[in-house]
Amino acid sequence: MIVPPVPTPATKPVGPNLHGIMGARIGAQDGYVYSSALARADGVWTEELLDSWLEKPRDRFPGHKMAFGGLPNPDDRAAVIAYIEAAGR
């Protein structure tokens, strides 16, 4: 499994920067061009929403541009979410 790094806000990785993403508006981070599916999404990233996104991205936000099929194992998803939360503090 490949998880993008959660760099400080000053770095520019491929894909959106995940630093501080929990609680942030979906598809609204400055400096990244989101797919229309995420750009028009309503709400903020929560553990529950991120869990459903990581499980089946194409079902959660059909039409997104991320090349990722999902993580079927709930323990894997929980580990990714914990990593994103910890690294974003």
Contacts in CASP RR format, 6 or more apart in sequence:
PFRMAT RR
TARGET T0000
AUTHOR 0000-0000-0000
METHOD contacts of the structure
MODEL  1
MIVPPVPTPATKPVGPNLHGIMGARIGAQDGYVYSSALARADGVWTEELL
DSWLEKPRDRFPGHKMAFGGLPNPDDRAAVIAYIEAAGR
1 71 0 8 1.000
1 76 0 8 1.000
1 80 0 8 1.000
3 80 0 8 1.000
3 83 0 8 1.000
3 84 0 8 1.000
4 13 0 8 1.000
4 14 0 8 1.000
4 15 0 8 1.000
4 18 0 8 1.000
5 13 0 8 1.000
5 18 0 8 1.000
6 17 0 8 1.000
6 18 0 8 1.000
6 19 0 8 1.000
6 20 0 8 1.000
6 83 0 8 1.000
6 84 0 8 1.000
6 87 0 8 1.000
6 88 0 8 1.000
7 13 0 8 1.000
7 17 0 8 1.000
7 19 0 8 1.000
8 19 0 8 1.000
9 17 0 8 1.000
9 19 0 8 1.000
11 17 0 8 1.000
12 31 0 8 1.000
15 32 0 8 1.000
16 27 0 8 1.000
16 29 0 8 1.000
16 32 0 8 1.000
16 34 0 8 1.000
17 29 0 8 1.000
17 32 0 8 1.000
18 84 0 8 1.000
18 87 0 8 1.000
18 88 0 8 1.000
19 87 0 8 1.000
19 88 0 8 1.000
20 88 0 8 1.000
20 89 0 8 1.000
21 29 0 8 1.000
21 45 0 8 1.000
21 84 0 8 1.000
21 88 0 8 1.000
22 45 0 8 1.000
22 46 0 8 1.000
22 47 0 8 1.000
22 50 0 8 1.000
22 84 0 8 1.000
22 85 0 8 1.000
22 88 0 8 1.000
23 44 0 8 1.000
23 45 0 8 1.000
23 46 0 8 1.000
24 44 0 8 1.000
24 45 0 8 1.000
25 43 0 8 1.000
25 44 0 8 1.000
26 38 0 8 1.000
26 41 0 8 1.000
26 42 0 8 1.000
26 43 0 8 1.000
26 44 0 8 1.000
26 45 0 8 1.000
26 49 0 8 1.000
27 34 0 8 1.000
27 38 0 8 1.000
27 39 0 8 1.000
27 41 0 8 1.000
28 34 0 8 1.000
28 39 0 8 1.000
35 61 0 8 1.000
35 63 0 8 1.000
35 64 0 8 1.000
35 65 0 8 1.000
35 66 0 8 1.000
36 63 0 8 1.000
37 61 0 8 1.000
37 62 0 8 1.000
37 63 0 8 1.000
37 64 0 8 1.000
37 65 0 8 1.000
38 61 0 8 1.000
38 64 0 8 1.000
41 61 0 8 1.000
43 49 0 8 1.000
47 81 0 8 1.000
47 85 0 8 1.000
49 60 0 8 1.000
50 81 0 8 1.000
50 84 0 8 1.000
51 74 0 8 1.000
51 77 0 8 1.000
51 78 0 8 1.000
51 81 0 8 1.000
52 59 0 8 1.000
52 60 0 8 1.000
53 60 0 8 1.000
53 61 0 8 1.000
54 70 0 8 1.000
54 71 0 8 1.000
54 77 0 8 1.000
54 80 0 8 1.000
54 81 0 8 1.000
55 70 0 8 1.000
55 71 0 8 1.000
55 72 0 8 1.000
55 74 0 8 1.000
55 77 0 8 1.000
56 69 0 8 1.000
56 70 0 8 1.000
57 64 0 8 1.000
57 66 0 8 1.000
57 68 0 8 1.000
57 69 0 8 1.000
57 70 0 8 1.000
58 64 0 8 1.000
58 69 0 8 1.000
71 77 0 8 1.000
71 80 0 8 1.000
END
